[in-house]
Amino acid sequence: MSRSRMSGGVGSRPDLEQRYRRVLRMLPGYYRDAWEEDMMAAFLDSWLTGDPDTDARVLRFCRPSLPEQASVAGLAARLYLGGAGAPRRYFAWGQAVRGAVLAVLLANALLGLGQLLFLARSRNLIGWLPVPPGGGGTTVSYLIGGAWVAAFLALVLRDYRSARALGGLAAAASLALLINAQVTGIAVSPVASWAHWVLIEAVPVLALAAFHRDAPPPARRAWLLALAACFLLVLLPLLALEESGHQAWVPDNPGVGCLLVSVVGLAHVPRAWSGRPDSGVWSLTVVLLAAVAGLDRIASLTLYRPDPHLIKVGLVELLILAVASGPAALDAGRAQIALSPPSSPSSPSAPGLG
């Protein structure tokens, strides 16, 4: 479409065009440089009728529709969390976010397996395990746990649509339980509960947008092995400590998160110091996980205001996390320049809205 037709006789920048350009500012600069004018022409062409008076009113008063704005927002998310062909900085952030989301969903799946194991024990379905004392969870909590397990498996098996649906359902059900707990007054610490829901459930579900058609797929074998290893080396030992009467030795969930991320951070130190080209993106992943675990730990300390000893334990966990993730934080900046994407076409691909 020519510039004169886009103007519709009402100036070089009619109101509708300006509104569309404001919407397109959500997109990364490199992508706007290549495709903004073509996208503008397509958007305006969908409005113009060829009648000068009608087109003048359209260009003056109409606005981008909500579906169009949502499509641009979705495209922006895919571009900022880049896949093959994206500039190095966006590709590195995309890989780091994908790795962090997989790790958080792995943690949620591990908790879900713990819920399902508790259900099996309480129903005496595993004869060699003792029936746990006290009451169990609710049916909704068991369903939430199962949904997280299914969401993680769907993500690893590259069924991204199912992963988003299952993760969204699990997060929504958890939100309903959280609201009910706050309304009925049984929530011990609203700050800790809301922070945990936002950090561990809502944000990871939203970040599933990083898994798109241009993104490298997850390594199935590695992540499935990680789930099995965490079940055997983390969940079962914690269960054994509880059953042996050493409940006081078992950290709470935020504490376990801090310690596990600390182990990952320490294991990553040789890679971070090696100068390998791919170390930066792994360091960025560790930093993201450390930020999530640290914020969750800080918020959870509000649960222990009456017990200074437990607050000190939480602060020690934060200190361990900071020290263990320090080398990754120093190396994370390299992810912006050192990592090359799998393929590097000469120009970004055509816009894919919807």
N, C-alpha and C positions, 0 to 999 in steps of 0.2 A: 504494500500500500504506500502511496506517495505521501509526503509530509503535508501537501495541500489538502488531501482528502482527510487525513487524520485531524487537521485543524478544523475542518468543517466550517470554515469561514468565520470563526469566532476568535482568531488569534493563534499564535504559534504554539501556545501551551494551554489548550482548553482545560476546564476543570476536571473532566473525566480522565484525561491523560495524566494530569498531575496526581490524581488520586491513585491511579494504577502505578505510577512511578513510586509513590510512597510505599505501596504494598511490595513492590519489587525490591525495595531497599532491604528486605529481609534476606535476600540472596547474597552469597559471597560476591565480592567485587570482581574476581576473575570470571565468574559466570555471567554477571551482568554485562561486563565488557563484551562478551561474545554473543549474548542472546537477548539483551534487553530490548533492542529495537524490533527484532522479530516477534518477541512476545507481546510488545506493545501493539504492533500491527495486528496480531491475531486477536488480542483482546478487543481492540476498538472495532475491528471488522465484524465481530459478533454483535455489535450494537447498531452499526450504521445501516441505514435503509436505502440510501441513495436520494432521498427527498431532502433538499437543503434545509427546509424549516424544521422537519422532524429531527434531522441530524444535529442541527444547532441546539435544539432543546435537550437532546440526549447528551451531547457533549457538555452542556452547561449544568444539568441537574442530576444525571445518573451517577451511580457509585458502583464500585466493584462488588459483586455478590459475595455472600458469606462462603459459599462453596468454592469460589475462585480464590478468596483469601486463604481458606483452609488448604487448598491445593498448593498454593505458593509456600505456605508455612511448612507443609509436608516435604516439598521439594527442598526447601532451605535446610531442614533437618537432615535429609539424606546427603546434601552437599557438604554441610559443615562436618558431618561424621562420614567422611569420604571413603569411597571404595577404589576400585581399580581406575586409574586415569586421573584421580584427583591430585591436586598439588600436594607436596610432601607433608606440609603442616596439617592439612585437613585429613589426609590419610592416616597420619600418626595419631591424631585425636580420635578418629573413628576406630582404629584398632585398639587403642587404649580403653575407650568406652565399651567396646564389644567385650574385651577381656574382663573388665570390671563387672559388667552386667552378668556375664557367665559365672563369675565367681560369687556374686551376691545371690543369684538364683541357685547356685550349687549349695550355698549355706541355707537358703530357704528350703531346698529339697531335703537337705540333711535333717533340718528340724521337722519337716513333714514325715520323713522316715521314722524319726523318733516318736512322733505322734501315733503313727500307724503301728509301730512296735509296742507302744504302751497299750493301744487298743487290743492288739493280739494277746498281750499278757493278761490284761484285765478280763478278757473272755476265755482265758485258759486255753488259747489256741496253740500255744507253744509249750508242750508239756514239761520240758526241761528247764523252763524259766519260771521263777516264782511269780505268783500274782502280786502286783504292786499294792501296797497299802494305801488307804484313803481313796477318795473319789478320783475319777478320771476326767478327761476333757468332755466337752459337749460334742454332739453330732456335727455341729457346724465347724468346730475346730478340727475335727478329724477330716472333714471334707476339704477344708482349707489346706491342711497338710498334704492330702492326696493331690489337690490341684497344683500345688507348688512342685511336687515330684513330677507330675505329668508335664507341667510347663517347662521345667528344665530339660526333660527328655525330648520334648518336641523341639526345643531350641537347638539342642545338640544334634538332633536328627534332621535339622534344617527345615522343619515345618514351622516357619515363622508366624504364619497366620494363627495356627493353633496355639503357639506359645503366647502370642499377644492376648488371645481370647482367654486362655486358662489363667495367665498371670493377672489379667484385668479382673476376672471373676474372683480370684483369691484375694486380691487387694480390696475389691469392693466389699466382699464378705467380712474381711478384717476391719474395714472402716465401719461397717454396721455394728460389729461387736464393740468397737472402740466407742462409738457414739452412745450405744446402750450402756456401757460401763460408766461413762461420764454422766449421763442423764440420771442413772439410778444411784450414783454416788459410790460405786464400788471400785472406781479407778483410783489406784494408790497414788499415782503421780501423773496427772494429765500431760505435763511437759515431757516426761520420759516416754509416755505412750504415743503421743502425737509425733514426737521426733523419730521414734523407732519406725512408726508406720510410714512417714514421709521418706526417710532415708533408705529403709530396707525393703519397702514394698512399692510405694507410689513412684518414686524416681526411677528405680530399675525398670518398672513396667513402661514408663514413658520413654526410657532410653532404649527400649527394644526397637525404636525407630532406626537405630544404627544398623540393624540387620536388614539390608535391602538387597536388591538384585545385583548391585555392583560391588557389594561387600564380599571379601573372601569368606568362605563358609567356615564354621568352627571345625576344629579337629575332633572328629567323633570319638575315636579311640582314646585320645588323651583325656577328654573330659569325662567319658564314662569310667575310665580307670580312676580318675580323680574322685568321682562319687563313691566308687567301691572302696578306695583307700581311706577316704574320710569316714566312711561308715565303720570300717574295721579299726582304724587307728585313732579316731576321735570319739565317735558316738558310743561304741561298745565299751571302751575304757571308762568313759564318764559314767555310763550305766553301771559298770562293775564297781566303781567307787561309791556310787549311791547305795548299791545293794550291800556293800561291805560295811556300811555304817560310817563312812567317811564323807558324809554330805558336805561338811564344812570345807573340804578340799576342792570341791567342784566349783569353778567360777560360774557366774551367771552368763547369760548369752552375750551381752556386750563385752564381758571380760574374755570369753572364749574367742570372740571376733578379734579383739585386740591381739591376743596371743597368736592366733593363726596367721593374721596379717604380718605380725612380727617375724614369725618363722619364714613366711614367704619373702619378706624383705631381707632377712639375713641370708637366705638361700640365693637371693639375687645379687648379693654384693659382688661375688667374683665376676659375674657378667657385667655389672655396672662399671667395674674398674678395668674391664678387659678392653674397652674401646671398640667392641664389635659394632658394626653398623646397625644391628637390630636391637642394641641394648636400650636405646633411648625410649622406644615405645613400651618396652616391658617396665622400665623405670616409671614412665608416666602412668601405667596401669597400677603399679604398686602405690604410687602417690594417691591416686584416686581412691583405692581401697583403704589406704591409711586415713584419708580424710573422712570417709564414711564411717569407719570403725571408731575413729577418734571422736567425731561428733556424737555418735550414738552413745559412746562411753560417757562423755561429758554430760549429756542430757540425762542419762540413767543415774548419775550421782545424786540427783534430787530424790531418788528413792531412799537414800541412806543418810539423810540429814540427821536422824536421831542416833546414828552409829558412826562416830568419827573413825573407828578402826577400818570399817568397810570403805569409807571415803579415801583413807590413806591407801588401801589396797588398789582402789580404782585409779588413783593418781600414779601409783607405781606402774600399773599397766599402761597408762598413757605415756609415762616416761620411757618404758621399754619400747613401745610402739614408735615413739619419736626417734629414738636412737637407731632402732632397726631399719626404719624407712629413710633415715637421713642420707645414706649414700644414693638411694634411688632418687631422692629429691634433687640432689646435686647433679645427677646425670639426666634428669628428665628433660631439661632444656634442649638436649641434643636431638630429641625426637622431632623437633620442628625442622631440622635441616638435614639429618643424617640418614633418614629412612626413605628408600625409594619404593614407590608402589609397584605392584606386580606388572603393570603395563603403563606406558606413558604416551598416550596419543598426543598429537600435536595440538589439538584443541578439544575443549570439553564437549561432551556429547550433547545432543539436542535436548531441549527441555522435556521432562516427563512429568506432567501434572496429573493429578488424580490419585 
